Amino acid sequence: MKSSTQRPAVRTAAAVVLIAGLGLSAAACSSSKSGAKDAAAPAGGDGPVTISVPCEPPTSQAGQRKEWLADVATFEKANPNITIKGIDTYPCEDTATFTAQMRAGTEPDVFHTYFTDLNQVLDAGQAADIASYVNDTTVPGFSDLAPSALAAVTAGKTLYGLPTGIYTQGLIINRKLFKQAGLDPDHPPTTWADVEKDAKAITALGNGVYGYGDYSAGNNGGWHFSSEVDANGGQMINEDGTKAAFNAQPATEVLQALHQMRFVDNSMSPTQQLKWGDLQKQMAAGKLGMYIASPDDLYNVIVPQDGGNVDDYGVGPLPSTSGTPAGSLSGGDDVMFNKHDTPAQIRAGIKWISFSMLTPGQGQFNYARTKADGLPVGFPEPLDWVGATSDKNEALKAASATVNTSYYKTFVDAHEKGMGEPADAQAVYKTLDATMLSVLNDPNADIPGLLKTAESQVNTLLANAG
């Protein structure tokens, strides 16, 4: 769920264009032509061919859209036989629209998905096999793409897509509120006990400020709960994906901490059933001290859309009982290719994605341009590559960094292990929304009983899913 997101990778996490070289993730469609010029684009290719492609930023993201149009112009000049047609519908991947497109086969030539969408796409039979089109020549650095990301777009030996942004989650903090409450923003809390303590101190500031927030609607409650359980040493589903595994101490401890903050400390808002976008607005307005998210919430949403000041925020590791996160839910964005695409369209789409989304120093990773355009650079994501390509990307990012990278140091130093997402993730998240809502809405919530009920429901849905 992103930021989506999701972000991530619940579709309602609203994948949006990742600035600061952090993985474009919005799906796209208005004609994109511009006279702007930028970095060199790869030449050659089939032709003439037109492709509809994901990730054109909406008009509300003026800086990112300007850069996108410049990339389209550069690419089309170098590849005069290819015409790029973008889609700027926002958010890029809406659950109902995506599902309808899968059923009708009306998705764009190149279409955005989250890592959790693979089975839905395969069940619909809508994705082309691109294995024979992709190598280190057509996608420079392909061999360095993170194995976990490639696994998310691979079934057996068949490659169905290219990953464009990978994330783990951490604890987003409002540094300004931390300072006002007498807390040290350079050392965000790492244990649930310290989260509770700091949330009380922040809430004591008054004026409608609350120390901690969480989701309980739109599949986002179950999504956050999954990440919190991963960090606390548990797991959502057993290793073979057939049974729920969350009805155990790690999950109980997480829910007890949330219930304590909501009803004993009163450090969470009485307004619940929050969904993706609500907490970001609260953070930008200076009314929320902490919540969990991937760092892209800052550079995609809180700062550019909700008007927050980039210097007011930081990111620490996910909280856990021990203070050392055992892992994090991890996910990301990718692009796939319509099964009706011609070979020329697939080749053109791969060339565009490689140029605009998967090359350090170009497209979304053109950090020098991003800095010149006044957009922030230097956030600790995405985690697209390993090896030499990763080193190159990080060096380019560091050379143009505009944000204070020390604000994210504890998150980076935690080296959280990405644990993917549970089997049948969206259905699991939806089931656990109810658990989170009960814990955050009912002062007498029976946590063991809620977990037992959710366990039974998840086991049933996994059995029905085969």
C-alpha atoms as one frame of an Amber mdcrd trajectory, in Angstrom:
protein
   0.000   0.000   0.000   1.272   3.261  -1.022   1.166   5.983  -1.140   1.028
   5.158  -1.940   0.704   5.393  -1.654   1.014   2.341  -0.992   2.298   3.689
  -1.272   1.505   1.016  -1.084   0.187  -1.470  -1.341  -3.444  -0.876  -0.812
  -4.838   0.842  -3.878  -6.500   3.499  -1.770  -3.048   4.530  -0.627  -3.110
   6.548  -3.832   0.078   5.986  -5.737   1.268   9.429  -6.669   4.314  10.749
  -8.452   7.367  10.254  -6.301   9.475  13.357  -6.353  13.079  13.570  -5.232
  13.876  10.612  -7.433  11.689   8.207  -5.534   9.733   6.018  -7.846   6.932
   7.432  -9.942   3.694   5.697  -9.106   0.590   7.173 -10.567  -1.288   5.810
 -13.524  -1.880   7.999 -16.293  -4.085   9.749 -19.722  -3.894  13.102 -21.400
  -1.794  13.964 -24.389   1.719  14.850 -23.267   3.707  17.067 -25.603   6.189
  19.750 -24.688   8.990  21.725 -26.247  11.151  21.385 -23.127  14.553  19.713
 -23.309  16.404  17.669 -20.750  18.809  14.742 -20.333  19.555  12.543 -23.323
  16.978   9.851 -24.071  17.667   6.517 -25.805  17.285   6.688 -29.576  15.879
   4.248 -32.072  13.038   1.731 -31.876  10.052   0.517 -33.881   7.689   2.907
 -35.418   5.418   4.616 -35.766   3.797   3.558 -32.491   1.651   5.233 -29.837
   1.507   3.988 -26.252  -0.693   5.028 -23.354   1.466   5.025 -20.250   1.212
   5.493 -16.467   2.550   8.174 -14.200   1.749  11.566 -15.683   1.426  13.864
 -12.661  -1.878  15.712 -12.302  -2.058  19.474 -12.801  -2.176  19.863  -9.010
   1.469  18.717  -8.938   2.806  21.494 -11.141   6.524  20.911 -10.591   6.378
  17.178 -11.180   4.136  17.625 -14.213   6.603  20.115 -15.718   9.387  17.569
 -15.349   7.243  14.806 -16.812   6.413  16.876 -19.891  10.094  17.711 -20.336
  10.933  13.999 -20.225   8.233  13.208 -22.779   9.590  15.862 -25.114  13.165
  14.628 -24.738  12.143  11.021 -25.232   9.966  11.716 -28.270  12.714  13.798
 -29.880  15.170  10.932 -29.489  12.513   8.413 -30.575  10.477  10.228 -33.247
   8.469   7.126 -34.103   7.123   6.794 -30.541   4.270   8.918 -29.214   3.656
   8.969 -25.472   0.065   9.369 -24.301  -0.177   9.913 -20.535  -3.062   9.563
 -18.090  -3.317  12.146 -15.308  -6.320  10.773 -13.444  -5.718  11.182  -9.710
  -5.284   8.997  -7.739  -3.639   6.831 -10.287  -5.040   3.484  -9.234  -8.535
   3.460  -7.842  -9.760   0.057  -6.633 -13.072   0.069  -8.482 -11.610   1.465
 -11.713  -8.692  -0.946 -11.679 -10.959  -3.945 -11.118 -13.317  -2.804 -13.869
 -10.406  -2.406 -16.282  -9.151  -5.880 -15.462 -12.577  -7.372 -16.128 -13.123
  -5.459 -19.351  -9.543  -5.514 -20.629  -9.508  -1.722 -20.969  -6.300  -0.918
 -19.105  -3.699   1.325 -20.826  -0.970  -0.162 -23.033   1.374   0.181 -20.056
  -0.497   0.113 -16.750   0.329   0.699 -13.099  -0.140  -1.959 -10.438   0.961
  -2.526  -6.854   2.941  -5.600  -5.884  -0.202  -7.063  -4.342  -2.061  -6.854
  -7.662  -0.169  -9.634  -9.468  -2.662 -12.413  -8.766  -5.619 -10.237  -9.748
  -3.936  -9.327 -13.023  -3.037 -12.959 -13.737  -6.541 -14.151 -12.884  -7.878
 -11.594 -15.358  -5.320 -12.673 -17.960  -4.519  -9.084 -18.866  -0.705  -8.909
 -18.722   1.806  -9.685 -21.460   4.892 -11.822 -20.853   7.829  -9.428 -21.247
  10.681 -11.785 -20.289  12.099 -11.947 -23.807  12.122  -8.139 -24.098  14.014
  -7.287 -20.916  17.755  -7.449 -20.239  20.610  -5.169 -19.202  20.665  -3.637
 -22.673  16.995  -2.695 -22.893  16.847  -1.822 -19.182  20.342  -0.800 -18.010
  20.783  -1.946 -14.420  18.125  -4.629 -14.773  20.373  -7.220 -13.110  20.669
  -4.929 -10.079  16.919  -4.563  -9.504  16.072  -5.765  -6.003  15.222  -9.490
  -6.108  12.181  -8.979  -3.891  10.836  -6.419  -6.357  11.322  -8.674  -9.368
   9.633 -11.499  -7.475   6.540  -9.314  -7.165   6.157  -9.164 -10.954   7.170
 -12.740 -11.712   5.110 -15.931 -11.788   7.169 -19.066 -12.317   9.695 -18.047
 -14.949   7.416 -15.482 -16.553   8.130 -11.784 -16.077   5.020  -9.613 -16.271
   6.273  -6.195 -15.253   9.017  -3.833 -14.154   9.178  -2.579 -10.541   9.367
   1.213 -10.255   9.367   1.901  -6.509   9.900  -0.156  -3.356   9.186   0.897
   0.215   9.315  -0.137   3.851   7.569   1.759   6.627   8.741   3.801   9.580
   7.455   6.216  12.191   6.703   9.657  10.721   7.205  12.312  13.386   6.395
  15.994  13.628   9.735  17.417  14.769   8.185  20.797  15.538   5.688  19.269
  17.968   8.413  17.103  19.499  10.449  20.199  20.296   7.428  22.046  21.681
   6.728  19.071  23.959  10.334  18.975  25.213  11.175  15.765  23.308  14.259
  14.996  21.233  13.255  14.734  17.538  16.672  13.339  16.623  15.838  10.228
  18.649  12.265   9.224  17.820  10.723   6.583  20.098  11.500   2.996  19.139
   9.433   1.066  21.706   5.660   1.124  22.083   6.172   2.226  25.702   8.111
   5.278  24.519   5.572   5.982  21.774   2.866   6.053  24.462   4.957   8.349
  26.687   5.819  10.768  23.884   2.255  10.765  22.567   0.992  11.856  26.005
   3.532  14.693  26.120   2.553  15.919  22.657  -1.172  15.701  23.385  -0.618
  17.833  26.492   0.191  20.736  24.164  -3.575  21.073  23.626  -5.229  23.066
  20.827  -6.535  19.911  19.166  -3.110  18.269  18.934  -2.884  14.496  19.377
   0.278  12.481  19.836  -0.464   9.437  17.721  -2.787   8.408  14.880  -3.712
   5.245  13.037  -6.079   3.963  10.360  -9.159   1.767  10.664 -10.944   2.071
   7.296 -10.443   1.576   3.576  -8.236  -1.524   4.078  -5.676   0.817   5.620
  -6.259  -0.295   9.212  -5.381  -3.880   8.357  -2.449  -2.674   6.288  -0.947
  -0.736   9.213  -1.719  -3.541  11.631   0.235  -5.937   9.397   3.295  -3.714
   9.417   3.078  -3.199  13.180   2.886  -6.960  13.730   5.871  -7.548  11.405
   7.924  -5.025  13.366   6.921  -6.600  16.656   8.260 -10.006  15.651   5.062
 -11.629  14.430   3.707 -12.547  11.053   0.297 -12.296   9.473   0.095 -15.560
   7.549   2.010 -18.824   7.926   4.878 -19.622   5.588   2.812 -21.520   3.020
   0.107 -18.862   2.926  -2.714 -21.106   4.098  -3.459 -20.016   7.673  -3.585
 -16.855   9.733  -0.640 -16.518  12.130  -1.337 -13.150  13.778  -3.356 -14.364
  16.777  -0.319 -14.279  19.044   1.549 -12.086  21.496   3.066  -9.609  18.988
  -0.371  -8.615  17.688  -1.864  -8.497  21.188   0.893  -6.127  22.323   0.305
  -3.796  19.374  -3.442  -3.611  19.969  -2.954  -3.104  23.702  -0.637  -0.171
  23.003  -3.154   1.417  20.650  -6.028   0.892  23.086  -3.947   2.399  25.904
  -3.255   5.545  23.899  -6.842   5.875  22.710  -8.782   5.308  25.946  -6.373
   5.567  28.895  -3.944   8.263  27.793  -6.402   9.989  25.432  -3.472  10.706
  23.151  -5.351   9.599  20.018  -8.249  11.528  18.537 -11.781  10.360  19.418
 -12.540  10.709  15.696 -11.754   7.309  14.237 -12.511   5.251  11.117  -9.691
   7.202   9.491  -8.511   6.227   6.017  -5.524   7.042   3.839  -5.091  10.807
   3.479  -6.628  11.753   6.833  -3.462  11.384   8.904  -1.365  13.172   6.302
  -3.639  16.202   6.507  -3.449  16.175  10.313   0.345  16.003  10.175   0.587
  18.862   7.672  -1.746  20.984   9.810   0.461  20.529  12.875  -2.205  18.536
  14.722  -0.525  15.101  14.834   2.714  14.025  16.447   3.306  10.530  15.038
   1.956   7.824  12.756   3.462   5.008  10.715   3.994   5.312   6.975   6.645
   5.016   4.326   8.769   8.156   3.832   7.044   8.949   0.556   4.065  10.272
   2.534   6.265  13.299   3.199   7.488  14.084  -0.294   4.369  12.936  -2.139
   1.557  14.161   0.066   2.253  16.034   3.306   4.584  18.626   1.777   3.480
  19.108  -1.869  -0.266  18.501  -1.507  -1.182  19.292   2.080   1.147  22.261
   2.508   3.447  21.002   5.244   6.960  22.365   5.807   9.527  19.717   4.866
  11.797  20.802   7.750   9.111  19.968  10.313   9.244  16.198   9.811  11.454
  13.194  10.324  11.267   9.408  10.159  12.319   6.795  12.692  12.053   3.007
  12.621   8.814   1.186  13.241   8.065   0.816  16.961   8.204  -2.585  18.635
   8.163  -3.935  22.151  11.911  -4.586  22.041  12.921  -1.325  20.355  14.436
  -3.142  17.375  12.000  -3.785  14.527  12.007  -7.416  13.419  10.867  -6.318
   9.986   8.421  -4.177   8.069   5.638  -4.752   5.665   7.175  -3.882   2.309
   5.616  -3.275  -1.031   5.825  -1.122  -4.049   4.708  -0.094  -7.496   5.309
  -1.589 -10.895   4.173  -1.305 -14.472   2.773  -4.101 -16.606   1.994  -4.373
 -20.293  -1.405  -5.008 -21.833  -1.738  -8.475 -23.349  -3.099  -6.815 -26.505
   0.074  -4.749 -26.994   1.987  -5.331 -30.200   5.682  -6.240 -29.891   6.458
  -2.691 -31.022   4.318  -1.261 -28.213   6.003  -3.480 -25.633   9.453  -2.433
 -26.848   8.411   1.225 -26.816   6.898   0.918 -23.344   9.998  -0.727 -21.932
  12.177   1.958 -23.484  10.004   4.707 -21.931   9.904   3.089 -18.497  13.655
   2.533 -18.541  14.290   6.161 -19.488  11.751   7.832 -17.221  11.541   5.543
 -14.194  14.526   3.206 -13.957  17.748   5.065 -14.745  19.776   6.936 -12.090
  20.255  10.524 -13.234  17.281  10.520 -15.606  13.531  10.974 -15.349  12.327
  10.600 -11.792  15.938  10.114 -10.685  17.217  13.353 -12.220  18.128  14.787
  -8.830  19.950  17.845 -10.174  16.840  18.917 -12.064  14.573  18.166  -9.120
  16.747  20.372  -6.930  16.786  23.162  -9.536  12.987  23.012  -9.696  12.752
  23.616  -5.969  11.487  20.125  -5.117  13.057  18.253  -2.193  15.829  15.716
  -2.758  17.431  13.245  -0.373  14.704  11.096   1.176  15.697   7.518   2.070
  13.773   5.769  -0.682  13.036   4.007  -2.918  14.944   0.745  -2.537  14.842
  -0.208  -6.205  18.354  -1.531  -6.708  21.206  -3.378  -5.112  24.870  -3.376
  -6.087  26.550  -0.847  -8.353  23.326   0.710  -9.639  22.177   1.381  -6.096
  25.551   2.937  -5.264  25.344   5.183  -8.318  21.823   6.308  -7.487  22.675
   7.059  -3.863  25.745   9.069  -4.883  23.718  11.162  -7.317  21.038  11.717
  -4.690  23.563  12.765  -2.050  25.197  15.236  -4.440  21.910  17.121  -4.874
  20.348  16.580  -1.452  18.304  19.513  -0.170  16.624  17.935   2.848  18.380
  17.381   6.159  19.180  13.688   5.876  19.931  13.491   9.608  16.174  13.725
  10.180  15.880  10.192   8.759  19.044   8.683  10.195  17.458   6.360  12.749
  15.132   4.974  10.072  18.030   4.340   7.684  20.231   2.869  10.404  17.515
   0.384  11.425  17.920  -1.475   8.104  14.417  -2.837   8.379  13.894  -6.183
   6.702  11.206  -5.988   4.050   8.756  -8.815   4.636   6.445  -8.319   1.681
   2.704  -8.470   2.196   0.414 -11.296   3.311  -1.271 -13.697   0.929  -4.560
 -12.280  -0.403  -3.461  -8.999   1.144  -6.426  -6.791   0.310  -8.967  -9.236
   1.759  -6.834  -9.689   4.868  -6.537  -5.937   5.344 -10.267  -5.451   4.906
 -10.982  -8.076   7.555  -8.599  -6.477  10.017 -10.014  -2.987   9.494 -12.852
  -4.135  11.747 -10.400  -5.275  14.415  -8.584  -1.941  14.399 -11.844   0.003
  14.466 -13.123  -1.938  17.476  -9.879  -1.375  19.369  -9.955   2.360  18.601
 -13.697   2.903  19.076 -14.678   0.613  21.966 -13.275   1.378  25.430 -14.187
  -2.192  26.458 -12.749  -3.902  23.378 -12.041  -7.605  23.914  -8.664  -7.847
  22.183  -8.254 -11.661  22.491 -11.797 -12.152  21.229 -11.277  -9.752  18.318
  -8.107 -11.526  17.262  -9.787 -14.926  17.474 -12.686 -13.741  15.304 -10.359
 -12.152  12.750  -8.239 -15.306  12.676 -11.284 -17.405  11.827 -12.390 -14.981
   9.121  -8.942 -14.836   7.516  -8.624 -18.618   7.580 -11.953 -18.859   5.757
 -11.000 -16.371   3.069  -7.609 -18.056   2.540  -9.310 -21.440   2.211 -11.797
 -20.014  -0.312  -8.971 -18.418  -2.243  -7.369 -21.836  -2.631
